[in-house]
C-alpha cells in the first residue's frame, strides 16, 4: 500500500473529509476505493465523491455518514495499492519511490538516505539523513543527475559547499 495523502479534518455533518494529497498526479483518474486505518485495522472504503475545496479536496466515503465517523479518520493516511497508480512521464517520480534511496555524490561518496521531500514554493528539496543531521538538497536535474529507482540510488553533482551549507 502507498500513502497518497492525509485526512486533515472532518467537514460538515455528512461525514466528508478534507484531504491533503501529496501530488496532483493522484487526481486523474481518482481511485474508486481507498484504504484507511480504522480502530487499528486497515479498512477498504468506496469513494462516493471527490471535489476541490480551498487548498485541498473534500472526499465522501460510503458508510462514513456522520461527523463522529469522519472524526475517527482525521490524521490517517489515505492508502491505495501500488498497482492502482498510473505510470508517470519520464523524469517524474512518486514520493514513496524516492524515500529510502541512497544519495551518492559523483565522487562516489555516500551522502546519506532520503528521509522525506519538502515542497516549497516552486521547489522540491530532498531531506537526506546523514547520521544525526539532515541535509537539504534541491531536487533538480542539474544536481540530481541520475535517479536509479531499481537500486534506490540518487547520484548527485552538488555545487561546492552545498553539502556543508545545508546541514541541519
N, C-alpha and C positions, 0 to 999 in steps of 0.2 A: 504494500500500500504506500501511496505517495501523498504527502500533505500538499494541497493546492491553495490553502488559505486557512483563515481562523474565524470563528464566530466571535465577534467583538461585543455584541449586546443583543438583547431581545428588542423587538419593536412592535408596539401595538398589542391589542387584545387577541388577535387571531393566531398568534404563535409565529409570526415572522421573525427572521433572524437577520441581523446586519452582519455582512461578511467583509473581510479584507482579503482579497485574492492576491497571491504572490506574483501573478503575471496575468496580463491581458490575454495571453495565448490560451488560457483555460476557458475563455468565454465562448468561442465559436468552434464547433457547437458545444453547448454545455452538456453536462453529463445527466443521463436520465436517473441515475442513482448515485448517492454519495454515502460515505460511511463515517460515523462519529462514535466516540466512546460515550456510553451512557451507563451510569452506575457500574463502572468497572469492566464492561464488556463492549466489544465492537458491534455496532448495530447498523444495518442497512436501512436507508431511507429513500423513498421515491421523491424526486423533485417535482413539485407542482408548478412553481413559477420562480423566475429569477429576473430581477429588474434593477436598473441603476438607481442609486439613492445617494445623493450628496457625494461624499468622497469614497463610496463603497458600493455595495449591492445588497438588496434585500432578497432573501430566499425563503420560500414557503415549502416546507416538507410535509408530505402526507403523514397523518397521525400526530402531528405537532400542531395542536389547535388552540392552545391557551398560553397565556403569559407565563404561567408556572412551568409548563412543559418546556417552553422556549428557554426560560431562565436556567434550567438544568444543563443546557448545552453551551452556555456562554463560556468562552475561553477554550473551547475544544477545537482541535484541528479538523478541517474538512479533508477527508481521505478518499482517494479513488485508486483502483488497481492501476499499476503502471501501464498495462496494455490498453487502457482507456485513453491515454494521452496520444494526441496526434503528433506525427513526426514534425519536427521543426525544420525551417530552412537552414542551409549551411551556415555555420558560424553563429548559431543561436543555440542556447542550452537552457535546460530546466535547472532550477536552483539545486534540486536534490542530486543532479548529476555531477555537480562541482564540489559539493560538501564532501570532505574526507579526502580530496585529491592532494597529493604531494605537490608542493611548489618547489621547482628546481631552477637555479639560475643557469645562464648559458655557460658559466664557468664550472658547471656540474656540482655546485654546492647546494645541499638541501636547505631551503629557506624555512620551511615549516609545512603545516597542513591547513587546508581551507576549513575554517570553522563555520563561517557564515558569509553572507554578502550584504553589504549596506547599500541601500538605494538612496542616493542623494540627488538633488536637482540635476537632471541630465547626465548623471554619472553613476557607475556601479563600482564599488570597492570590494575587493576580496579581503575578508578578515582572516589573516593567516596566523595560526598559533605557532609560536616559537618558544618552547619551554614555558615559562610563566608569563611571557609577554605576548603581545599581538602586534602584527604589522599590517597596515592598510596599504593595499596595492591596487592601483587603478586597473580595472578590468577592461583594457583597451588592446586593440590589435598591435599597437606599437610596443607595448610592454609584455603582454601575454601572447607570445609569438606562436605557441603550439599548444593545443588542447588535445590530450590523448585520453578520451573517455574510457576506452577499453582497459588501459593500465592505470587510470585515475592519476594522471600526471599533468601538470601545467608547467611548461617551460617559459621562463620569463627573461627578459632583457631589460633590467631596471636601469634608469638613469643613475649616474653617480650620486651617492648619498641618499637615495630613496629608502633603502632598507634601514638605514640608521635614523633617518629623519622621522619616519612614521612609527617607530616603536612606541607602544602604549604601555 
